[in-house]
């Protein structure tokens, strides 16, 4: 019979993994799927129905183009948690602890700058100038509606009119002057930086890994295509 003194020590509960927030470009995903479908359709048609050197040229072109489409449309993503920011760009994966991040900048591109002088573009969060202009127009329209409501209802109705004016202003705000989606993502990342930027990293510093699994087939397709074009009669 086992006594309490003979019981093995209870194992500590597993430490839950830090969950990532994942940011990707919806338009990039849609465009990538459409491009892959077009390339696969045209390439397979030439591969199975072509004559002479056409199937080989089609094969080399597909080996070259498909990885490029995947790299620049489906692959880019940004993973963020309370420990670090991980940026998956077409041919590199950059992992940066928040304590190493100096700033998150937005101009014509969104990028992260590190305290060591590194600068890395966020391919998965492209800047939409059209989205910014649309958000600015909505904000200006909401401000005009709010001003008209305050002037019209608050002018001669006293406290009751002022109350109606306040409701009108809140209603204008609720309908939503919204920011562009990429700017909202940058706001989320800046919030994480403000909360976690002063903490010590749990492991390592900035790391950069090249995506050889994407670069290798691209290079192979380019070499094969060049060989076929050079040796063709």
Beta strands, then each sheet from edge to edge (+ up, - down):
strand 1: 21-23
strand 2: 77-80
strand 3: 84-88
strand 4: 92-97
strand 5: 101-106
strand 6: 110-114
strand 7: 119-121
strand 8: 207-210
sheet 1: 1+ 2- 3+ 4- 8+
sheet 2: 5+ 6- 7+
end
